Amino acid sequence: MCRWAGAVAFTALWWWAAGRLLFAPGAGALEGAVAAGGWGLSVLPVHCLPKARADGALAAGRWRRAWRAGRPRGDARGTG
C-alpha cells in the first residue's frame, strides 16, 4: 500500500511540473528538474535481472560452442 501511495505521489508531482512547464509562463528550473528527473527514471531498466536468473537464459559459452560446431573438421581457424 505504501509503495502505491509513493508512486501516486511522485506521479502527481511529475504531472504538476509538466503542466507548469507547458501552461505557466513563470515556470522555472524546479519544474524543469522535476519533469526531467521523472522522465529519466521512466527509462531506467528496472525490470532487468542478472542473466543467470532470467527465464530462458542461455548458458555461458553457448554461442562459442555453436560457432565451433559449424566449422569443418580439421580446420582450427574456420577459414577452410
C-alpha positions as CSV (number, residue, x, y, z in Angstrom):
1,M,0.0,0.0,0.0
2,C,2.8,2.4,0.9
3,R,4.6,1.7,-2.4
4,W,1.4,2.6,-4.3
5,A,1.0,5.8,-2.4
6,G,4.5,6.8,-3.1
7,A,4.1,6.0,-6.8
8,V,0.9,8.1,-7.0
9,A,2.5,11.0,-5.1
10,F,5.6,11.0,-7.5
11,T,3.3,10.7,-10.5
12,A,1.2,13.7,-9.3
13,L,4.4,15.7,-8.7
14,W,5.6,14.9,-12.2
15,W,2.3,15.9,-13.8
16,W,2.3,19.1,-11.8
17,A,5.8,20.0,-13.0
18,A,5.0,19.1,-16.6
19,G,1.8,21.1,-16.5
20,R,3.5,24.1,-15.1
21,L,6.2,23.9,-17.8
22,L,3.5,23.8,-20.5
23,F,1.0,26.3,-19.2
24,A,2.6,28.7,-16.7
25,P,4.7,31.5,-18.1
26,G,6.7,31.7,-14.9
27,A,7.8,28.1,-14.6
28,G,11.4,27.7,-13.9
29,A,14.3,25.4,-13.1
30,L,12.5,23.5,-10.3
31,E,9.7,22.3,-12.6
32,G,12.2,21.5,-15.3
33,A,14.3,19.4,-12.9
34,V,11.3,17.5,-11.6
35,A,10.0,16.8,-15.1
36,A,13.4,15.8,-16.4
37,G,14.1,13.6,-13.4
38,G,10.8,11.8,-13.7
39,W,11.3,11.2,-17.4
40,G,14.9,9.9,-16.6
41,L,13.5,7.5,-14.0
42,S,11.0,6.2,-16.5
43,V,13.7,5.0,-18.9
44,L,15.7,3.1,-16.3
45,P,15.7,-0.7,-16.9
46,V,14.1,-1.5,-13.6
47,H,12.8,-4.9,-14.7
48,C,16.2,-6.4,-15.6
49,L,17.7,-9.4,-13.9
50,P,21.1,-10.9,-13.9
51,K,21.4,-13.2,-16.9
52,A,21.8,-16.3,-14.8
53,R,18.4,-15.7,-13.1
54,A,16.4,-14.8,-16.2
55,D,13.8,-17.2,-17.6
56,G,15.2,-19.0,-20.6
57,A,18.8,-17.7,-20.0
58,L,21.4,-19.2,-22.2
59,A,24.5,-20.9,-20.7
60,A,27.8,-19.1,-20.9
61,G,29.7,-20.1,-24.0
62,R,26.7,-21.3,-25.9
63,W,27.5,-19.1,-29.0
64,R,31.1,-20.2,-28.9
65,R,30.1,-23.9,-29.0
66,A,27.6,-23.3,-31.8
67,W,30.2,-21.4,-33.8
68,R,32.7,-24.3,-33.4
69,A,30.1,-26.9,-34.3
70,G,29.6,-25.2,-37.7
71,R,33.3,-25.4,-38.7
72,P,34.6,-28.2,-40.9
73,R,36.6,-30.9,-39.2
74,G,40.3,-30.4,-39.0
75,D,40.1,-26.6,-39.6
76,A,41.1,-24.9,-36.4
77,R,40.5,-21.4,-37.7
78,G,37.3,-21.9,-39.6
79,T,38.7,-20.4,-42.8
80,G,38.6,-23.5,-45.0
